[in-house]
């Protein structure tokens, strides 16, 4: 996973509402109106959050008739842990936290 992709994911999950949506989608696939009902948010607000999550490839969309159903993108989530660890390790190697020898 490229650094920019990782940063986009981190920005997407930095919002409490989006994290709650992701946790809800862990259980099952939901349409926009179901998510709206669960969180008592306006449809436009939920759509905005879903757009950000989809752009970060954290969720996928399945169209069925006039409905869009959202589910977790397990492929991206499986890559996230190792990519985050690799990114942090690279940052530490580039900029050591301690400059004096112990």
N, CA and C atoms as a LAMMPS dump frame, in Angstrom:
ITEM: TIMESTEP
0
ITEM: NUMBER OF ATOMS
306
ITEM: BOX BOUNDS ff ff ff
-5.0000000000000000e+02 5.0000000000000000e+02
-5.0000000000000000e+02 5.0000000000000000e+02
-5.0000000000000000e+02 5.0000000000000000e+02
ITEM: ATOMS id mol type element x y z
1 1 1 N 0.852 -1.17 0
2 1 2 C 0 0 0
3 1 3 C 0.903 1.24 0
4 2 1 N 0.602 2.181 -0.869
5 2 2 C 1.393 3.408 -0.97
6 2 3 C 1.085 4.335 0.206
7 3 1 N 2.055 5.201 0.517
8 3 2 C 1.892 6.129 1.636
9 3 3 C 0.639 6.986 1.492
10 4 1 N 0.368 7.484 0.289
11 4 2 C -0.806 8.346 0.088
12 4 3 C -2.109 7.586 0.35
13 5 1 N -2.145 6.321 -0.053
14 5 2 C -3.338 5.503 0.206
15 5 3 C -3.527 5.299 1.71
16 6 1 N -2.426 5.029 2.392
17 6 2 C -2.484 4.836 3.836
18 6 3 C -2.952 6.108 4.536
19 7 1 N -2.422 7.243 4.126
20 7 2 C -2.827 8.513 4.733
21 7 3 C -4.297 8.821 4.463
22 8 1 N -4.783 8.477 3.269
23 8 2 C -6.198 8.688 2.954
24 8 3 C -7.085 7.835 3.874
25 9 1 N -6.665 6.617 4.124
26 9 2 C -7.413 5.734 5.023
27 9 3 C -7.419 6.3 6.44
28 10 1 N -6.259 6.757 6.89
29 10 2 C -6.174 7.301 8.25
30 10 3 C -7.043 8.544 8.409
31 11 1 N -7.079 9.383 7.371
32 11 2 C -7.957 10.563 7.428
33 11 3 C -9.426 10.13 7.473
34 12 1 N -9.752 9.088 6.72
35 12 2 C -11.144 8.621 6.675
36 12 3 C -11.603 8.085 8.024
37 13 1 N -10.732 7.379 8.727
38 13 2 C -11.141 6.785 10.005
39 13 3 C -10.918 7.722 11.187
40 14 1 N -10.434 8.93 10.918
41 14 2 C -10.207 9.903 11.993
42 14 3 C -11.504 10.556 12.466
43 15 1 N -12.613 10.209 11.848
44 15 2 C -13.915 10.772 12.207
45 15 3 C -14.723 9.723 12.975
46 16 1 N -15.272 10.116 14.108
47 16 2 C -16.006 9.182 14.962
48 16 3 C -17.219 8.565 14.262
49 17 1 N -17.952 9.356 13.494
50 17 2 C -19.133 8.824 12.796
51 17 3 C -18.733 7.775 11.767
52 18 1 N -17.639 8.02 11.059
53 18 2 C -17.195 7.044 10.057
54 18 3 C -16.722 5.754 10.724
55 19 1 N -16.063 5.873 11.863
56 19 2 C -15.663 4.667 12.595
57 19 3 C -16.888 3.867 13.033
58 20 1 N -17.91 4.557 13.497
59 20 2 C -19.146 3.875 13.909
60 20 3 C -19.809 3.184 12.722
61 21 1 N -19.792 3.832 11.577
62 21 2 C -20.363 3.223 10.369
63 21 3 C -19.591 1.957 10.022
64 22 1 N -18.261 2.018 10.073
65 22 2 C -17.446 0.833 9.776
66 22 3 C -17.757 -0.298 10.75
67 23 1 N -17.895 0.017 12.019
68 23 2 C -18.205 -1.021 13.012
69 23 3 C -19.573 -1.638 12.762
70 24 1 N -20.507 -0.832 12.334
71 24 2 C -21.842 -1.342 12.024
72 24 3 C -21.798 -2.246 10.795
73 25 1 N -20.986 -1.868 9.816
74 25 2 C -20.878 -2.669 8.597
75 25 3 C -20.112 -3.973 8.826
76 26 1 N -19.442 -4.097 9.966
77 26 2 C -18.798 -5.368 10.318
78 26 3 C -19.84 -6.464 10.448
79 27 1 N -20.998 -6.083 10.937
80 27 2 C -22.05 -7.063 11.217
81 27 3 C -22.742 -7.544 9.95
82 28 1 N -23.044 -6.574 9.054
83 28 2 C -23.732 -6.947 7.81
84 28 3 C -23.751 -5.771 6.85
85 29 1 N -24.077 -6.075 5.633
86 29 2 C -24.227 -5.07 4.581
87 29 3 C -25.484 -4.239 4.863
88 30 1 N -25.394 -2.928 4.632
89 30 2 C -26.533 -2.042 4.879
90 30 3 C -26.701 -1.05 3.738
91 31 1 N -27.936 -0.582 3.557
92 31 2 C -28.176 0.493 2.594
93 31 3 C -28.099 1.829 3.332
94 32 1 N -28.04 2.909 2.575
95 32 2 C -27.912 4.25 3.138
96 32 3 C -29.026 4.538 4.144
97 33 1 N -30.254 4.186 3.797
98 33 2 C -31.378 4.503 4.693
99 33 3 C -31.273 3.745 6.015
100 34 1 N -30.756 2.526 5.995
101 34 2 C -30.583 1.773 7.242
102 34 3 C -29.52 2.43 8.126
103 35 1 N -28.439 2.879 7.503
104 35 2 C -27.38 3.563 8.253
105 35 3 C -27.916 4.87 8.823
106 36 1 N -28.697 5.581 8.026
107 36 2 C -29.315 6.83 8.477
108 36 3 C -30.177 6.582 9.713
109 37 1 N -30.968 5.516 9.7
110 37 2 C -31.838 5.188 10.835
111 37 3 C -31.037 4.804 12.08
112 38 1 N -29.985 4.014 11.89
113 38 2 C -29.175 3.549 13.02
114 38 3 C -28.551 4.719 13.772
115 39 1 N -28.052 5.708 13.034
116 39 2 C -27.314 6.808 13.662
117 39 3 C -28.107 8.101 13.796
118 40 1 N -29.336 8.101 13.359
119 40 2 C -30.174 9.31 13.409
120 40 3 C -29.467 10.512 12.79
121 41 1 N -28.858 10.275 11.64
122 41 2 C -28.186 11.336 10.887
123 41 3 C -28.991 11.64 9.637
124 42 1 N -28.768 12.815 9.079
125 42 2 C -29.42 13.148 7.812
126 42 3 C -28.831 12.281 6.702
127 43 1 N -29.651 12.014 5.703
128 43 2 C -29.229 11.183 4.581
129 43 3 C -28.022 11.791 3.886
130 44 1 N -27.987 13.105 3.74
131 44 2 C -26.861 13.76 3.062
132 44 3 C -25.564 13.606 3.862
133 45 1 N -25.668 13.62 5.182
134 45 2 C -24.489 13.436 6.041
135 45 3 C -23.952 12.021 5.907
136 46 1 N -24.844 11.051 5.939
137 46 2 C -24.435 9.652 5.78
138 46 3 C -23.81 9.449 4.403
139 47 1 N -24.408 10.016 3.369
140 47 2 C -23.857 9.899 2.012
141 47 3 C -22.448 10.473 1.939
142 48 1 N -22.233 11.6 2.602
143 48 2 C -20.903 12.222 2.629
144 48 3 C -19.888 11.281 3.289
145 49 1 N -20.252 10.707 4.435
146 49 2 C -19.355 9.782 5.129
147 49 3 C -19.081 8.536 4.286
148 50 1 N -20.114 8.004 3.653
149 50 2 C -19.948 6.812 2.821
150 50 3 C -19.046 7.098 1.622
151 51 1 N -19.161 8.283 1.059
152 51 2 C -18.313 8.675 -0.073
153 51 3 C -16.841 8.681 0.344
154 52 1 N -16.545 9.249 1.493
155 52 2 C -15.163 9.301 1.985
156 52 3 C -14.636 7.895 2.26
157 53 1 N -15.449 7.051 2.864
158 53 2 C -15.038 5.673 3.142
159 53 3 C -14.818 4.884 1.856
160 54 1 N -15.665 5.112 0.862
161 54 2 C -15.519 4.424 -0.424
162 54 3 C -14.272 4.908 -1.16
163 55 1 N -14.004 6.217 -1.122
164 55 2 C -12.81 6.757 -1.78
165 55 3 C -11.528 6.223 -1.143
166 56 1 N -11.585 5.898 0.137
167 56 2 C -10.439 5.314 0.834
168 56 3 C -10.403 3.794 0.659
169 57 1 N -11.338 3.254 -0.1
170 57 2 C -11.451 1.815 -0.38
171 57 3 C -11.708 0.99 0.881
172 58 1 N -12.322 1.603 1.877
173 58 2 C -12.65 0.884 3.1
174 58 3 C -13.984 0.156 2.999
175 59 1 N -14.84 0.612 2.092
176 59 2 C -16.123 -0.047 1.859
177 59 3 C -16.323 -0.226 0.357
178 60 1 N -17.19 -1.152 0.028
179 60 2 C -17.586 -1.344 -1.367
180 60 3 C -19.092 -1.118 -1.468
181 61 1 N -19.534 -0.847 -2.678
182 61 2 C -20.944 -0.56 -2.931
183 61 3 C -21.481 -1.592 -3.91
184 62 1 N -22.636 -2.149 -3.573
185 62 2 C -23.324 -3.069 -4.473
186 62 3 C -24.672 -2.451 -4.793
187 63 1 N -24.927 -2.265 -6.083
188 63 2 C -26.199 -1.67 -6.508
189 63 3 C -27.209 -2.777 -6.773
190 64 1 N -28.404 -2.56 -6.243
191 64 2 C -29.498 -3.495 -6.484
192 64 3 C -30.752 -2.666 -6.719
193 65 1 N -31.149 -2.567 -7.976
194 65 2 C -32.276 -1.71 -8.323
195 65 3 C -31.937 -0.264 -8.021
196 66 1 N -32.781 0.394 -7.251
197 66 2 C -32.521 1.794 -6.906
198 66 3 C -31.733 1.937 -5.606
199 67 1 N -31.359 0.819 -4.99
200 67 2 C -30.673 0.836 -3.699
201 67 3 C -29.18 0.571 -3.851
202 68 1 N -28.4 1.226 -2.998
203 68 2 C -26.968 0.947 -2.875
204 68 3 C -26.742 0.277 -1.524
205 69 1 N -26.056 -0.851 -1.555
206 69 2 C -25.737 -1.574 -0.326
207 69 3 C -24.238 -1.48 -0.08
208 70 1 N -23.877 -1.159 1.154
209 70 2 C -22.485 -0.926 1.522
210 70 3 C -21.998 -2.053 2.422
211 71 1 N -20.748 -2.457 2.178
212 71 2 C -20.136 -3.477 3.023
213 71 3 C -18.65 -3.178 3.167
214 72 1 N -18.04 -3.774 4.181
215 72 2 C -16.611 -3.574 4.399
216 72 3 C -15.815 -4.155 3.243
217 73 1 N -14.72 -3.503 2.911
218 73 2 C -13.785 -4.024 1.924
219 73 3 C -12.686 -4.745 2.709
220 74 1 N -12.853 -6.03 2.889
221 74 2 C -11.934 -6.809 3.717
222 74 3 C -10.519 -6.825 3.157
223 75 1 N -10.38 -6.731 1.861
224 75 2 C -9.054 -6.712 1.239
225 75 3 C -8.232 -5.526 1.736
226 76 1 N -8.827 -4.341 1.734
227 76 2 C -8.126 -3.142 2.215
228 76 3 C -7.824 -3.261 3.699
229 77 1 N -8.779 -3.744 4.47
230 77 2 C -8.583 -3.855 5.916
231 77 3 C -7.478 -4.846 6.262
232 78 1 N -7.351 -5.92 5.486
233 78 2 C -6.288 -6.899 5.722
234 78 3 C -4.91 -6.31 5.437
235 79 1 N -4.823 -5.392 4.48
236 79 2 C -3.55 -4.755 4.141
237 79 3 C -3.184 -3.646 5.116
238 80 1 N -4.16 -3.121 5.814
239 80 2 C -3.959 -1.933 6.646
240 80 3 C -2.946 -2.15 7.769
241 81 1 N -3.088 -3.223 8.525
242 81 2 C -2.18 -3.472 9.654
243 81 3 C -0.72 -3.537 9.235
244 82 1 N -0.37 -4.431 8.303
245 82 2 C 1.026 -4.501 7.865
246 82 3 C 1.525 -3.202 7.229
247 83 1 N 0.677 -2.526 6.479
248 83 2 C 1.087 -1.271 5.835
249 83 3 C 1.363 -0.187 6.863
250 84 1 N 0.53 -0.116 7.884
251 84 2 C 0.723 0.885 8.932
252 84 3 C 2.013 0.611 9.7
253 85 1 N 2.257 -0.644 10.018
254 85 2 C 3.481 -1.02 10.72
255 85 3 C 4.712 -0.69 9.877
256 86 1 N 4.654 -0.993 8.596
257 86 2 C 5.764 -0.704 7.687
258 86 3 C 6.004 0.804 7.6
259 87 1 N 4.942 1.583 7.519
260 87 2 C 5.062 3.044 7.431
261 87 3 C 5.713 3.613 8.692
262 88 1 N 5.25 3.184 9.85
263 88 2 C 5.795 3.683 11.113
264 88 3 C 7.259 3.268 11.258
265 89 1 N 7.581 2.027 10.913
266 89 2 C 8.964 1.555 10.994
267 89 3 C 9.88 2.372 10.097
268 90 1 N 9.42 2.679 8.9
269 90 2 C 10.223 3.477 7.967
270 90 3 C 10.447 4.882 8.512
271 91 1 N 9.433 5.464 9.14
272 91 2 C 9.577 6.801 9.714
273 91 3 C 10.589 6.8 10.854
274 92 1 N 10.581 5.767 11.661
275 92 2 C 11.52 5.671 12.782
276 92 3 C 12.946 5.512 12.263
277 93 1 N 13.12 4.71 11.208
278 93 2 C 14.452 4.525 10.635
279 93 3 C 14.988 5.824 10.054
280 94 1 N 14.121 6.604 9.419
281 94 2 C 14.537 7.868 8.818
282 94 3 C 14.851 8.916 9.87
283 95 1 N 14.067 8.947 10.926
284 95 2 C 14.217 9.972 11.964
285 95 3 C 14.259 9.296 13.328
286 96 1 N 15.435 8.88 13.751
287 96 2 C 15.521 8.22 15.058
288 96 3 C 14.983 9.121 16.169
289 97 1 N 14.328 8.506 17.127
290 97 2 C 13.751 9.261 18.234
291 97 3 C 14.826 9.784 19.183
292 98 1 N 15.885 9.041 19.33
293 98 2 C 16.949 9.412 20.251
294 98 3 C 18.249 9.546 19.459
295 99 1 N 18.926 10.671 19.605
296 99 2 C 20.149 10.9 18.829
297 99 3 C 21.414 10.58 19.604
298 100 1 N 21.305 10.384 20.899
299 100 2 C 22.509 10.069 21.662
300 100 3 C 22.62 8.565 21.86
301 101 1 N 23.839 8.121 22.031
302 101 2 C 24.066 6.691 22.223
303 101 3 C 23.946 6.346 23.697
304 102 1 N 23.291 5.242 23.981
305 102 2 C 23.106 4.824 25.374
306 102 3 C 24.055 3.699 25.713
